[in-house]
Amino acid sequence: WHRESVGGVACVRRIWIFDNFIDAFRFAGRVAELAEKYNHHPQLTVSWGELAVAWWSHDAGGVTQADLEMVALCDHLST
Amino acid sequence: WHRESVGGVACVRRIWIFDNFIDAFRFAGRVAELAEKYNHHPQLTVSWGELAVAWWSHDAGGVTQADLEMVALCDHLST
């Protein structure tokens, strides 16, 4: 995970690499399920063989503890 | 659809607005199905209440007829 800026807002962002589009999309679906469960939603960018996940808190205008908790949950998904 | 640049590459891009995250993600799934069917894949960016779809052709380094065909198919989805 790297601290980055998406549209001028600070976020934490990680990229996962896959062998094709649909595997990237399926993993995005697992992140989306987590997001719904915890009612905190990322930006998911799926392209061929790649998923980028970015977390930030709209109300805070940047990265909060809630985002870091989602980061940890995502890392559990990927192992 | 607007002609834009994603990472320096010309693309055609459209944004759909939804009432929540999961509806945006579900619509992304329908675009992903089309992409698999035609073996031509977009960049899909899902965030809360919004899906951005961008098409370009890697091999051509820009927008081709194949992209415009996918644009038309996406428009059929959304109606």
Backbone of each chain as nested JSON, in Angstrom:
{
  "chains": [
    {"id": "A", "residues": [
      {"number": 1, "name": "TRP", "atoms": {"N": [0.839, -1.181, 0.0], "CA": [0.0, 0.0, 0.0], "C": [0.878, 1.236, 0.0]}},
      {"number": 2, "name": "HIS", "atoms": {"N": [0.502, 2.191, -0.826], "CA": [1.236, 3.447, -0.905], "C": [0.284, 4.599, -0.636]}},
      {"number": 3, "name": "ARG", "atoms": {"N": [0.805, 5.586, 0.01], "CA": [0.039, 6.831, 0.15], "C": [0.123, 7.562, -1.176]}},
      {"number": 4, "name": "GLU", "atoms": {"N": [-1.04, 7.882, -1.728], "CA": [-1.065, 8.564, -3.021], "C": [-2.14, 9.632, -2.998]}},
      {"number": 5, "name": "SER", "atoms": {"N": [-2.345, 10.248, -4.131], "CA": [-3.385, 11.252, -4.277], "C": [-4.278, 10.869, -5.451]}},
      {"number": 6, "name": "VAL", "atoms": {"N": [-5.585, 10.779, -5.194], "CA": [-6.547, 10.514, -6.269], "C": [-7.434, 11.747, -6.397]}},
      {"number": 7, "name": "GLY", "atoms": {"N": [-7.286, 12.459, -7.474], "CA": [-8.066, 13.676, -7.675], "C": [-7.813, 14.708, -6.586]}},
      {"number": 8, "name": "GLY", "atoms": {"N": [-6.584, 14.736, -6.09], "CA": [-6.211, 15.738, -5.093], "C": [-6.512, 15.351, -3.654]}},
      {"number": 9, "name": "VAL", "atoms": {"N": [-7.081, 14.131, -3.451], "CA": [-7.388, 13.665, -2.098], "C": [-6.405, 12.558, -1.715]}},
      {"number": 10, "name": "ALA", "atoms": {"N": [-5.864, 12.644, -0.507], "CA": [-4.931, 11.629, -0.036], "C": [-5.641, 10.293, 0.132]}},
      {"number": 11, "name": "CYS", "atoms": {"N": [-4.995, 9.224, -0.291], "CA": [-5.555, 7.886, -0.137], "C": [-4.431, 6.892, 0.107]}},
      {"number": 12, "name": "VAL", "atoms": {"N": [-4.83, 5.657, 0.441], "CA": [-3.888, 4.543, 0.444], "C": [-4.297, 3.618, -0.691]}},
      {"number": 13, "name": "ARG", "atoms": {"N": [-3.312, 3.186, -1.463], "CA": [-3.628, 2.501, -2.714], "C": [-2.691, 1.305, -2.894]}},
      {"number": 14, "name": "ARG", "atoms": {"N": [-3.292, 0.208, -3.366], "CA": [-2.491, -0.982, -3.678], "C": [-2.947, -1.562, -5.0]}},
      {"number": 15, "name": "ILE", "atoms": {"N": [-1.993, -2.125, -5.728], "CA": [-2.299, -2.778, -7.002], "C": [-2.057, -4.276, -6.875]}},
      {"number": 16, "name": "TRP", "atoms": {"N": [-3.034, -5.061, -7.33], "CA": [-2.857, -6.507, -7.445], "C": [-2.766, -6.865, -8.931]}},
      {"number": 17, "name": "ILE", "atoms": {"N": [-1.897, -7.813, -9.239], "CA": [-1.7, -8.251, -10.625], "C": [-2.31, -9.635, -10.821]}},
      {"number": 18, "name": "PHE", "atoms": {"N": [-2.982, -9.822, -11.95], "CA": [-3.628, -11.096, -12.279], "C": [-3.26, -11.509, -13.708]}},
      {"number": 19, "name": "ASP", "atoms": {"N": [-3.67, -12.737, -14.062], "CA": [-3.312, -13.262, -15.389], "C": [-4.267, -12.811, -16.48]}},
      {"number": 20, "name": "ASN", "atoms": {"N": [-5.387, -12.208, -16.086], "CA": [-6.383, -11.829, -17.085], "C": [-7.337, -10.798, -16.482]}},
      {"number": 21, "name": "PHE", "atoms": {"N": [-8.339, -10.412, -17.255], "CA": [-9.28, -9.4, -16.797], "C": [-10.225, -9.947, -15.73]}},
      {"number": 22, "name": "ILE", "atoms": {"N": [-10.764, -11.138, -16.012], "CA": [-11.867, -11.606, -15.175], "C": [-11.393, -11.969, -13.766]}},
      {"number": 23, "name": "ASP", "atoms": {"N": [-10.174, -12.448, -13.645], "CA": [-9.657, -12.723, -12.298], "C": [-9.51, -11.422, -11.505]}},
      {"number": 24, "name": "ALA", "atoms": {"N": [-9.08, -10.374, -12.186], "CA": [-8.982, -9.064, -11.525], "C": [-10.371, -8.597, -11.094]}},
      {"number": 25, "name": "PHE", "atoms": {"N": [-11.354, -8.793, -11.977], "CA": [-12.716, -8.359, -11.65], "C": [-13.298, -9.168, -10.497]}},
      {"number": 26, "name": "ARG", "atoms": {"N": [-13.012, -10.474, -10.494], "CA": [-13.531, -11.324, -9.407], "C": [-12.948, -10.896, -8.061]}},
      {"number": 27, "name": "PHE", "atoms": {"N": [-11.671, -10.578, -8.053], "CA": [-11.068, -10.125, -6.793], "C": [-11.685, -8.789, -6.381]}},
      {"number": 28, "name": "ALA", "atoms": {"N": [-11.949, -7.931, -7.353], "CA": [-12.65, -6.668, -7.058], "C": [-13.987, -6.961, -6.379]}},
      {"number": 29, "name": "GLY", "atoms": {"N": [-14.662, -8.032, -6.812], "CA": [-15.929, -8.405, -6.207], "C": [-15.781, -8.781, -4.741]}},
      {"number": 30, "name": "ARG", "atoms": {"N": [-14.668, -9.418, -4.417], "CA": [-14.433, -9.777, -3.009], "C": [-14.19, -8.521, -2.171]}},
      {"number": 31, "name": "VAL", "atoms": {"N": [-13.479, -7.557, -2.746], "CA": [-13.266, -6.285, -2.037], "C": [-14.597, -5.544, -1.895]}},
      {"number": 32, "name": "ALA", "atoms": {"N": [-15.421, -5.589, -2.948], "CA": [-16.737, -4.933, -2.907], "C": [-17.613, -5.536, -1.809]}},
      {"number": 33, "name": "GLU", "atoms": {"N": [-17.55, -6.859, -1.655], "CA": [-18.314, -7.517, -0.585], "C": [-17.882, -7.012, 0.796]}},
      {"number": 34, "name": "LEU", "atoms": {"N": [-16.578, -6.924, 0.99], "CA": [-16.053, -6.374, 2.247], "C": [-16.568, -4.951, 2.469]}},
      {"number": 35, "name": "ALA", "atoms": {"N": [-16.516, -4.168, 1.401], "CA": [-16.935, -2.766, 1.49], "C": [-18.394, -2.659, 1.929]}},
      {"number": 36, "name": "GLU", "atoms": {"N": [-19.242, -3.526, 1.352], "CA": [-20.656, -3.52, 1.726], "C": [-20.828, -3.95, 3.178]}},
      {"number": 37, "name": "LYS", "atoms": {"N": [-20.078, -4.974, 3.558], "CA": [-20.196, -5.508, 4.915], "C": [-19.858, -4.445, 5.957]}},
      {"number": 38, "name": "TYR", "atoms": {"N": [-18.815, -3.642, 5.671], "CA": [-18.364, -2.65, 6.648], "C": [-18.887, -1.253, 6.327]}},
      {"number": 39, "name": "ASN", "atoms": {"N": [-19.68, -1.162, 5.263], "CA": [-20.245, 0.115, 4.832], "C": [-19.179, 1.217, 4.698]}},
      {"number": 40, "name": "HIS", "atoms": {"N": [-18.071, 0.823, 4.112], "CA": [-17.001, 1.786, 3.8], "C": [-16.444, 1.356, 2.451]}},
      {"number": 41, "name": "HIS", "atoms": {"N": [-16.438, 2.288, 1.506], "CA": [-16.268, 1.886, 0.113], "C": [-15.027, 2.48, -0.529]}},
      {"number": 42, "name": "PRO", "atoms": {"N": [-14.328, 1.672, -1.287], "CA": [-13.1, 2.13, -1.952], "C": [-13.384, 2.627, -3.364]}},
      {"number": 43, "name": "GLN", "atoms": {"N": [-12.339, 3.063, -4.015], "CA": [-12.358, 3.171, -5.467], "C": [-11.649, 1.931, -6.005]}},
      {"number": 44, "name": "LEU", "atoms": {"N": [-12.352, 1.202, -6.874], "CA": [-11.803, -0.01, -7.488], "C": [-11.575, 0.254, -8.964]}},
      {"number": 45, "name": "THR", "atoms": {"N": [-10.356, 0.049, -9.421], "CA": [-10.066, 0.232, -10.85], "C": [-9.564, -1.081, -11.419]}},
      {"number": 46, "name": "VAL", "atoms": {"N": [-10.408, -1.66, -12.292], "CA": [-10.075, -2.938, -12.92], "C": [-9.647, -2.685, -14.354]}},
      {"number": 47, "name": "SER", "atoms": {"N": [-8.482, -3.192, -14.72], "CA": [-8.104, -3.222, -16.126], "C": [-7.512, -4.601, -16.394]}},
      {"number": 48, "name": "TRP", "atoms": {"N": [-7.069, -4.836, -17.618], "CA": [-6.63, -6.185, -17.967], "C": [-5.487, -6.607, -17.041]}},
      {"number": 49, "name": "GLY", "atoms": {"N": [-5.731, -7.649, -16.232], "CA": [-4.673, -8.203, -15.393], "C": [-4.305, -7.378, -14.182]}},
      {"number": 50, "name": "GLU", "atoms": {"N": [-5.126, -6.403, -13.854], "CA": [-4.747, -5.515, -12.753], "C": [-5.964, -4.978, -12.018]}},
      {"number": 51, "name": "LEU", "atoms": {"N": [-5.858, -4.954, -10.688], "CA": [-6.857, -4.274, -9.867], "C": [-6.139, -3.279, -8.97]}},
      {"number": 52, "name": "ALA", "atoms": {"N": [-6.576, -2.031, -9.004], "CA": [-6.086, -1.016, -8.07], "C": [-7.198, -0.714, -7.08]}},
      {"number": 53, "name": "VAL", "atoms": {"N": [-6.875, -0.745, -5.801], "CA": [-7.832, -0.439, -4.735], "C": [-7.325, 0.787, -3.992]}},
      {"number": 54, "name": "ALA", "atoms": {"N": [-8.172, 1.796, -3.876], "CA": [-7.803, 3.018, -3.152], "C": [-8.839, 3.289, -2.074]}},
      {"number": 55, "name": "TRP", "atoms": {"N": [-8.346, 3.567, -0.875], "CA": [-9.234, 3.873, 0.259], "C": [-8.971, 5.275, 0.752]}},
      {"number": 56, "name": "TRP", "atoms": {"N": [-10.049, 5.998, 1.027], "CA": [-9.967, 7.256, 1.748], "C": [-11.344, 7.542, 2.332]}},
      {"number": 57, "name": "SER", "atoms": {"N": [-11.435, 8.518, 3.203], "CA": [-12.701, 8.852, 3.856], "C": [-13.187, 10.197, 3.349]}},
      {"number": 58, "name": "HIS", "atoms": {"N": [-14.318, 10.148, 2.638], "CA": [-14.861, 11.379, 2.052], "C": [-15.059, 12.469, 3.097]}},
      {"number": 59, "name": "ASP", "atoms": {"N": [-15.664, 12.067, 4.232], "CA": [-16.003, 13.08, 5.239], "C": [-14.762, 13.73, 5.831]}},
      {"number": 60, "name": "ALA", "atoms": {"N": [-13.67, 12.959, 5.912], "CA": [-12.44, 13.501, 6.483], "C": [-11.546, 14.129, 5.411]}},
      {"number": 61, "name": "GLY", "atoms": {"N": [-11.842, 13.835, 4.142], "CA": [-10.996, 14.364, 3.066], "C": [-9.606, 13.759, 3.045]}},
      {"number": 62, "name": "GLY", "atoms": {"N": [-9.506, 12.542, 3.548], "CA": [-8.199, 11.881, 3.546], "C": [-8.291, 10.509, 4.195]}},
      {"number": 63, "name": "VAL", "atoms": {"N": [-7.165, 10.001, 4.652], "CA": [-7.074, 8.642, 5.181], "C": [-7.334, 8.641, 6.681]}},
      {"number": 64, "name": "THR", "atoms": {"N": [-8.223, 7.749, 7.117], "CA": [-8.563, 7.631, 8.538], "C": [-8.319, 6.195, 9.009]}},
      {"number": 65, "name": "GLN", "atoms": {"N": [-8.566, 5.988, 10.29], "CA": [-8.422, 4.65, 10.861], "C": [-9.324, 3.641, 10.131]}},
      {"number": 66, "name": "ALA", "atoms": {"N": [-10.514, 4.08, 9.737], "CA": [-11.438, 3.189, 9.02], "C": [-10.802, 2.661, 7.734]}},
      {"number": 67, "name": "ASP", "atoms": {"N": [-10.062, 3.528, 7.054], "CA": [-9.392, 3.105, 5.815], "C": [-8.31, 2.08, 6.109]}},
      {"number": 68, "name": "LEU", "atoms": {"N": [-7.57, 2.32, 7.176], "CA": [-6.479, 1.401, 7.509], "C": [-7.025, 0.039, 7.936]}},
      {"number": 69, "name": "GLU", "atoms": {"N": [-8.217, 0.052, 8.53], "CA": [-8.851, -1.231, 8.87], "C": [-9.257, -1.981, 7.601]}},
      {"number": 70, "name": "MET", "atoms": {"N": [-9.751, -1.263, 6.605], "CA": [-10.118, -1.905, 5.34], "C": [-8.875, -2.429, 4.622]}},
      {"number": 71, "name": "VAL", "atoms": {"N": [-7.795, -1.683, 4.71], "CA": [-6.513, -2.13, 4.147], "C": [-6.128, -3.502, 4.724]}},
      {"number": 72, "name": "ALA", "atoms": {"N": [-6.252, -3.619, 6.053], "CA": [-5.88, -4.874, 6.703], "C": [-6.805, -6.012, 6.249]}},
      {"number": 73, "name": "LEU", "atoms": {"N": [-8.095, -5.719, 6.113], "CA": [-9.05, -6.736, 5.656], "C": [-8.747, -7.173, 4.228]}},
      {"number": 74, "name": "CYS", "atoms": {"N": [-8.383, -6.224, 3.384], "CA": [-8.012, -6.56, 1.997], "C": [-6.784, -7.463, 1.966]}},
      {"number": 75, "name": "ASP", "atoms": {"N": [-5.833, -7.165, 2.821], "CA": [-4.622, -7.987, 2.838], "C": [-4.941, -9.412, 3.253]}},
      {"number": 76, "name": "HIS", "atoms": {"N": [-5.925, -9.575, 4.127], "CA": [-6.344, -10.926, 4.482], "C": [-6.951, -11.65, 3.286]}},
      {"number": 77, "name": "LEU", "atoms": {"N": [-7.719, -10.922, 2.485], "CA": [-8.307, -11.511, 1.276], "C": [-7.254, -12.085, 0.352]}},
      {"number": 78, "name": "SER", "atoms": {"N": [-6.147, -11.354, 0.25], "CA": [-5.201, -11.684, -0.828], "C": [-4.242, -12.797, -0.443]}},
      {"number": 79, "name": "THR", "atoms": {"N": [-4.352, -13.306, 0.78], "CA": [-3.4, -14.351, 1.187], "C": [-4.067, -15.719, 1.163]}}
    ]},
    {"id": "B", "residues": [
      {"number": 1, "name": "TRP", "atoms": {"N": [-20.138, 9.794, -24.008], "CA": [-18.754, 9.357, -24.096], "C": [-17.895, 10.535, -24.502]}},
      {"number": 2, "name": "HIS", "atoms": {"N": [-16.781, 10.658, -23.838], "CA": [-15.852, 11.739, -24.15], "C": [-14.502, 11.143, -24.501]}},
      {"number": 3, "name": "ARG", "atoms": {"N": [-13.861, 11.789, -25.416], "CA": [-12.464, 11.429, -25.702], "C": [-11.607, 12.017, -24.596]}},
      {"number": 4, "name": "GLU", "atoms": {"N": [-10.838, 11.17, -23.95], "CA": [-9.993, 11.638, -22.859], "C": [-8.636, 10.954, -22.946]}},
      {"number": 5, "name": "SER", "atoms": {"N": [-7.838, 11.212, -21.954], "CA": [-6.526, 10.582, -21.882], "C": [-6.404, 9.891, -20.529]}},
      {"number": 6, "name": "VAL", "atoms": {"N": [-6.071, 8.596, -20.552], "CA": [-5.822, 7.857, -19.31], "C": [-4.36, 7.446, -19.315]}},
      {"number": 7, "name": "GLY", "atoms": {"N": [-3.588, 8.032, -18.456], "CA": [-2.156, 7.727, -18.413], "C": [-1.465, 8.045, -19.725]}},
      {"number": 8, "name": "GLY", "atoms": {"N": [-1.929, 9.083, -20.393], "CA": [-1.274, 9.516, -21.638], "C": [-1.771, 8.812, -22.886]}},
      {"number": 9, "name": "VAL", "atoms": {"N": [-2.721, 7.855, -22.725], "CA": [-3.257, 7.132, -23.887], "C": [-4.679, 7.626, -24.163]}},
      {"number": 10, "name": "ALA", "atoms": {"N": [-4.96, 7.893, -25.436], "CA": [-6.294, 8.355, -25.808], "C": [-7.314, 7.248, -25.571]}},
      {"number": 11, "name": "CYS", "atoms": {"N": [-8.471, 7.619, -25.037], "CA": [-9.538, 6.651, -24.802], "C": [-10.881, 7.331, -24.985]}},
      {"number": 12, "name": "VAL", "atoms": {"N": [-11.934, 6.511, -24.986], "CA": [-13.294, 7.036, -24.893], "C": [-13.83, 6.624, -23.535]}},
      {"number": 13, "name": "ARG", "atoms": {"N": [-14.465, 7.574, -22.843], "CA": [-14.806, 7.344, -21.437], "C": [-16.202, 7.888, -21.147]}},
      {"number": 14, "name": "ARG", "atoms": {"N": [-16.942, 7.109, -20.381], "CA": [-18.274, 7.541, -19.946], "C": [-18.46, 7.222, -18.477]}},
      {"number": 15, "name": "ILE", "atoms": {"N": [-19.189, 8.081, -17.796], "CA": [-19.497, 7.867, -16.381], "C": [-20.988, 7.611, -16.221]}},
      {"number": 16, "name": "TRP", "atoms": {"N": [-21.307, 6.562, -15.464], "CA": [-22.689, 6.3, -15.06], "C": [-22.82, 6.599, -13.569]}},
      {"number": 17, "name": "ILE", "atoms": {"N": [-23.964, 7.177, -13.211], "CA": [-24.219, 7.526, -11.809], "C": [-25.264, 6.57, -11.217]}},
      {"number": 18, "name": "PHE", "atoms": {"N": [-25.031, 6.147, -9.998], "CA": [-25.937, 5.222, -9.309], "C": [-26.222, 5.745, -7.901]}},
      {"number": 19, "name": "ASP", "atoms": {"N": [-27.172, 5.067, -7.234], "CA": [-27.583, 5.517, -5.9], "C": [-26.669, 5.008, -4.789]}},
      {"number": 20, "name": "ASN", "atoms": {"N": [-25.798, 4.077, -5.131], "CA": [-24.95, 3.485, -4.094], "C": [-23.762, 2.787, -4.753]}},
      {"number": 21, "name": "PHE", "atoms": {"N": [-22.952, 2.15, -3.934], "CA": [-21.751, 1.48, -4.455], "C": [-22.098, 0.21, -5.209]}},
      {"number": 22, "name": "ILE", "atoms": {"N": [-22.977, -0.604, -4.609], "CA": [-23.148, -1.949, -5.142], "C": [-23.866, -1.925, -6.49]}},
      {"number": 23, "name": "ASP", "atoms": {"N": [-24.749, -0.969, -6.699], "CA": [-25.383, -0.86, -8.016], "C": [-24.347, -0.491, -9.077]}},
      {"number": 24, "name": "ALA", "atoms": {"N": [-23.424, 0.379, -8.723], "CA": [-22.339, 0.725, -9.654], "C": [-21.502, -0.512, -9.949]}},
      {"number": 25, "name": "PHE", "atoms": {"N": [-21.217, -1.291, -8.915], "CA": [-20.396, -2.487, -9.113], "C": [-21.126, -3.53, -9.961]}},
      {"number": 26, "name": "ARG", "atoms": {"N": [-22.426, -3.66, -9.735], "CA": [-23.198, -4.642, -10.527], "C": [-23.211, -4.263, -12.002]}},
      {"number": 27, "name": "PHE", "atoms": {"N": [-23.352, -2.972, -12.262], "CA": [-23.327, -2.557, -13.67], "C": [-21.94, -2.799, -14.26]}},
      {"number": 28, "name": "ALA", "atoms": {"N": [-20.912, -2.587, -13.463], "CA": [-19.548, -2.908, -13.912], "C": [-19.457, -4.388, -14.298]}},
      {"number": 29, "name": "GLY", "atoms": {"N": [-20.15, -5.237, -13.552], "CA": [-20.159, -6.661, -13.86], "C": [-20.773, -6.96, -15.212]}},
      {"number": 30, "name": "ARG", "atoms": {"N": [-21.791, -6.199, -15.572], "CA": [-22.419, -6.399, -16.884], "C": [-21.463, -5.957, -17.998]}},
      {"number": 31, "name": "VAL", "atoms": {"N": [-20.727, -4.877, -17.753], "CA": [-19.727, -4.439, -18.748], "C": [-18.6, -5.474, -18.83]}},
      {"number": 32, "name": "ALA", "atoms": {"N": [-18.219, -6.031, -17.685], "CA": [-17.164, -7.05, -17.663], "C": [-17.585, -8.29, -18.451]}},
      {"number": 33, "name": "GLU", "atoms": {"N": [-18.863, -8.66, -18.344], "CA": [-19.369, -9.812, -19.118], "C": [-19.262, -9.553, -20.615]}},
      {"number": 34, "name": "LEU", "atoms": {"N": [-19.656, -8.35, -21.018], "CA": [-19.519, -7.968, -22.431], "C": [-18.054, -8.049, -22.863]}},
      {"number": 35, "name": "ALA", "atoms": {"N": [-17.19, -7.543, -22.013], "CA": [-15.756, -7.512, -22.332], "C": [-15.219, -8.925, -22.553]}},
      {"number": 36, "name": "GLU", "atoms": {"N": [-15.659, -9.851, -21.692], "CA": [-15.213, -11.238, -21.829], "C": [-15.764, -11.853, -23.117]}},
      {"number": 37, "name": "LYS", "atoms": {"N": [-17.036, -11.542, -23.376], "CA": [-17.694, -12.114, -24.552], "C": [-16.978, -11.7, -25.838]}},
      {"number": 38, "name": "TYR", "atoms": {"N": [-16.559, -10.433, -25.897], "CA": [-15.946, -9.912, -27.119], "C": [-14.423, -9.892, -27.027]}},
      {"number": 39, "name": "ASN", "atoms": {"N": [-13.909, -10.367, -25.908], "CA": [-12.463, -10.405, -25.676], "C": [-11.789, -9.058, -25.945]}},
      {"number": 40, "name": "HIS", "atoms": {"N": [-12.452, -8.021, -25.478], "CA": [-11.873, -6.665, -25.546], "C": [-12.252, -5.99, -24.235]}},
      {"number": 41, "name": "HIS", "atoms": {"N": [-11.258, -5.505, -23.525], "CA": [-11.468, -5.169, -22.106], "C": [-11.248, -3.692, -21.816]}},
      {"number": 42, "name": "PRO", "atoms": {"N": [-12.115, -3.131, -21.008], "CA": [-12.012, -1.712, -20.653], "C": [-11.233, -1.526, -19.354]}},
      {"number": 43, "name": "GLN", "atoms": {"N": [-11.097, -0.287, -18.989], "CA": [-10.767, 0.033, -17.608], "C": [-12.082, 0.43, -16.93]}},
      {"number": 44, "name": "LEU", "atoms": {"N": [-12.375, -0.246, -15.82], "CA": [-13.597, 0.021, -15.055], "C": [-13.205, 0.63, -13.725]}},
      {"number": 45, "name": "THR", "atoms": {"N": [-13.746, 1.799, -13.419], "CA": [-13.459, 2.433, -12.131], "C": [-14.759, 2.614, -11.368]}},
      {"number": 46, "name": "VAL", "atoms": {"N": [-14.876, 1.836, -10.282], "CA": [-16.075, 1.884, -9.448], "C": [-15.764, 2.667, -8.185]}},
      {"number": 47, "name": "SER", "atoms": {"N": [-16.591, 3.66, -7.906], "CA": [-16.522, 4.304, -6.596], "C": [-17.965, 4.497, -6.125]}},
      {"number": 48, "name": "TRP", "atoms": {"N": [-18.165, 5.084, -4.977], "CA": [-19.508, 5.16, -4.422], "C": [-20.435, 5.906, -5.388]}},
      {"number": 49, "name": "GLY", "atoms": {"N": [-21.436, 5.182, -5.919], "CA": [-22.431, 5.819, -6.767], "C": [-21.976, 6.157, -8.176]}},
      {"number": 50, "name": "GLU", "atoms": {"N": [-20.849, 5.609, -8.573], "CA": [-20.311, 6.0, -9.884], "C": [-19.501, 4.876, -10.52]}},
      {"number": 51, "name": "LEU", "atoms": {"N": [-19.726, 4.692, -11.818], "CA": [-18.877, 3.797, -12.611], "C": [-18.335, 4.576, -13.802]}},
      {"number": 52, "name": "ALA", "atoms": {"N": [-17.027, 4.566, -13.959], "CA": [-16.392, 5.128, -15.153], "C": [-15.882, 3.978, -16.005]}},
      {"number": 53, "name": "VAL", "atoms": {"N": [-16.222, 3.998, -17.28], "CA": [-15.768, 2.976, -18.228], "C": [-14.918, 3.661, -19.289]}},
      {"number": 54, "name": "ALA", "atoms": {"N": [-13.721, 3.161, -19.477], "CA": [-12.821, 3.715, -20.496], "C": [-12.37, 2.602, -21.427]}},
      {"number": 55, "name": "TRP", "atoms": {"N": [-12.466, 2.891, -22.721], "CA": [-12.053, 1.919, -23.748], "C": [-10.907, 2.483, -24.573]}},
      {"number": 56, "name": "TRP", "atoms": {"N": [-9.914, 1.659, -24.812], "CA": [-8.884, 1.954, -25.804], "C": [-8.249, 0.631, -26.208]}},
      {"number": 57, "name": "SER", "atoms": {"N": [-7.442, 0.679, -27.26], "CA": [-6.796, -0.538, -27.759], "C": [-5.304, -0.455, -27.483]}},
      {"number": 58, "name": "HIS", "atoms": {"N": [-4.846, -1.366, -26.642], "CA": [-3.435, -1.36, -26.254], "C": [-2.517, -1.429, -27.475]}},
      {"number": 59, "name": "ASP", "atoms": {"N": [-2.861, -2.354, -28.375], "CA": [-1.961, -2.587, -29.517], "C": [-1.88, -1.357, -30.422]}},
      {"number": 60, "name": "ALA", "atoms": {"N": [-2.969, -0.602, -30.484], "CA": [-2.983, 0.586, -31.348], "C": [-2.54, 1.844, -30.589]}},
      {"number": 61, "name": "GLY", "atoms": {"N": [-2.508, 1.74, -29.272], "CA": [-2.137, 2.916, -28.472], "C": [-3.183, 4.019, -28.527]}},
      {"number": 62, "name": "GLY", "atoms": {"N": [-4.428, 3.641, -28.741], "CA": [-5.495, 4.643, -28.799], "C": [-6.824, 3.99, -29.102]}},
      {"number": 63, "name": "VAL", "atoms": {"N": [-7.735, 4.775, -29.624], "CA": [-9.107, 4.326, -29.848], "C": [-9.249, 3.752, -31.261]}},
      {"number": 64, "name": "THR", "atoms": {"N": [-9.84, 2.567, -31.359], "CA": [-10.059, 1.911, -32.648], "C": [-11.541, 1.592, -32.83]}},
      {"number": 65, "name": "GLN", "atoms": {"N": [-11.847, 1.019, -33.978], "CA": [-13.225, 0.614, -34.262], "C": [-13.738, -0.365, -33.208]}},
      {"number": 66, "name": "ALA", "atoms": {"N": [-12.862, -1.244, -32.738], "CA": [-13.264, -2.222, -31.722], "C": [-13.776, -1.506, -30.47]}},
      {"number": 67, "name": "ASP", "atoms": {"N": [-13.129, -0.403, -30.11], "CA": [-13.559, 0.352, -28.932], "C": [-14.928, 0.976, -29.156]}},
      {"number": 68, "name": "LEU", "atoms": {"N": [-15.118, 1.501, -30.339], "CA": [-16.395, 2.157, -30.63], "C": [-17.532, 1.145, -30.656]}},
      {"number": 69, "name": "GLU", "atoms": {"N": [-17.21, -0.083, -31.07], "CA": [-18.224, -1.138, -31.019], "C": [-18.592, -1.469, -29.573]}},
      {"number": 70, "name": "MET", "atoms": {"N": [-17.595, -1.487, -28.698], "CA": [-17.875, -1.752, -27.281], "C": [-18.681, -0.607, -26.661]}},
      {"number": 71, "name": "VAL", "atoms": {"N": [-18.391, 0.595, -27.07], "CA": [-19.151, 1.773, -26.634], "C": [-20.642, 1.588, -26.955]}},
      {"number": 72, "name": "ALA", "atoms": {"N": [-20.91, 1.151, -28.179], "CA": [-22.298, 0.959, -28.599], "C": [-22.96, -0.141, -27.772]}},
      {"number": 73, "name": "LEU", "atoms": {"N": [-22.22, -1.219, -27.512], "CA": [-22.77, -2.321, -26.716], "C": [-23.059, -1.857, -25.282]}},
      {"number": 74, "name": "CYS", "atoms": {"N": [-22.187, -1.047, -24.732], "CA": [-22.413, -0.511, -23.383], "C": [-23.663, 0.351, -23.345]}},
      {"number": 75, "name": "ASP", "atoms": {"N": [-23.842, 1.14, -24.372], "CA": [-25.021, 2.003, -24.403], "C": [-26.304, 1.18, -24.442]}},
      {"number": 76, "name": "HIS", "atoms": {"N": [-26.254, 0.039, -25.111], "CA": [-27.418, -0.847, -25.108], "C": [-27.694, -1.372, -23.7]}},
      {"number": 77, "name": "LEU", "atoms": {"N": [-26.638, -1.692, -22.962], "CA": [-26.8, -2.168, -21.587], "C": [-27.571, -1.179, -20.734]}},
      {"number": 78, "name": "SER", "atoms": {"N": [-27.26, 0.098, -20.939], "CA": [-27.736, 1.094, -19.988], "C": [-29.148, 1.571, -20.274]}},
      {"number": 79, "name": "THR", "atoms": {"N": [-29.735, 1.085, -21.359], "CA": [-31.084, 1.559, -21.679], "C": [-32.143, 0.522, -21.286]}}
    ]}
  ]
}
